Amino acid sequence: MSRLFSNDMIFQETIRIKGVPVQRDAVRINNQIFIISGKLVKTASLKEEWQEDIDNPDGVVRELKASPATIDLLKFWQRIPETKAKYGYYKEWRHVAAIPIRDYKHWFEKQISPKARNKIRKSQKFGVVIQETELSDELVRGIMDIFNQSLVRRGKRFWHYGKDFETVKKEMSLDLTESSFVTAYCGTKLIGFIKLLFADRYAMMTLILDKMDHRDKAPMNGMIAKAVEICATREVPYIVYMMWRRAGHGEFQESNGFERIQIPEYFVPLTFKGTMTLRLGLHRGLRGCIPENMMVRLLAVRAKWYARRYRQGSRLSQQ
C-alpha cells in the first residue's frame, strides 16, 4: 500500500500480471482486498479469488456503491467444491481443472488414463528422481535453466524468459510457507518442477514446467503423481490446475485425472454503465466476444506468428 485516497478506502495494491508486478487501485472491505480493473468499465474483484470467498456479497455491493471511486461491476465466483449457485445475481459458468483426491491408489488405478499410467512407469524406468525439494540457490538456478529454454512457450511469448537470478529467487519465494516444490531430476540435472500452493480447500499448481529435451522421460506425469501422493498424505481433497485448457493441453489434464468442474461466476452491476455492459455482453472484454472456434484459430495463428518472429530474431542476433 503506497498512497491513500479519500476515506482511506481507495489505495494502490501490487498485483502480478504475466509475472510483472503492477500497481492497481484497490478497496478494502471486511478485511478483504478488491482490485479495481478496466479503463472504460471499472470492475472490482477479490485479489485472492482462488483463496478467499465473499461471505456477504450484498454487504460488499453496498460498500462498493458507497465507495469514493466509481465502480461499475462486482465480479466474484464460488470456489470448488461449491458448484451449486448460492446467489440470485446474474451468473455465467467457469470451468476449473481439478483432481478430486481420495487416495493415491484410487487416482492411479481409476482416475487416470492407461497412457498416463504408462508414462509414470516410463519415468521411473528412466531413473527420474521425483521428490519434494526445499527452495535453494541450486534449485533457483535449475528453474532459470528451464525458464530460458525458449522465448516462446505454448504459442506465446514466455514471460519468465531471461529473468535474472535475484528476480527468479524472489518470485519463487512468494508464499513460501504455504508452498511446496516437486522436482524431477535426471542425474544432477533438474528436468522439471511444480510449485504447489496450499489453500484452505485445495492445492494449486501455480507453475508446472519441464525441460523440452527430456520429455521422452515423462517428467510431467511423474511430478503430477508425486503431487497427488503429497496431497493424499496431507488429506488435501483437490489439486487445482487453474482453468480448464483448450485442445491438447485440456487432453493432457484429462489424461492425468483432472476433471472439468463447472462453478458459477457472478457479475453484479453497480452503476447504469455496469447494467448496460452486462446487457450488451461486454463484461468479458473483446476476447470474451470471440466465439470459441474462432478463438482456437486465432491462437493457432498467434503461435505461428510468434514462432516466426522469434526464430527470425534469433537468426539476426547470431549474424
Secondary structure, 3 states (H helix, E strand, C coil): CCCECHHHCEEEEEEEECCEEEEEEEEEECCEEEEEECCCCCEEEECCCCCCCCCCHHHHHHHHHCCCCCCCEEEEECCCCCCCCCCCCCEEEEEEEEEECCCHHHHHHHHCCHHHHHHHHHHHHCCCEEEEECCCHHHHHHHHHHHCCCCEECCEECCCCCCCHHHHHHHHCCCHHHEEEEEEEECCEEEEEEEEEECCCCEEEEEEEECHHHHHHCHHHHHHHHHHHHHHHCCCCEEEEEECCCHHHHHHHHHCCCEEEEEEEEEEECCHHHHHHHHCCCCCHHHHCCCHHHHHHHHHHHHHHHHHHHHHHHHHHHC
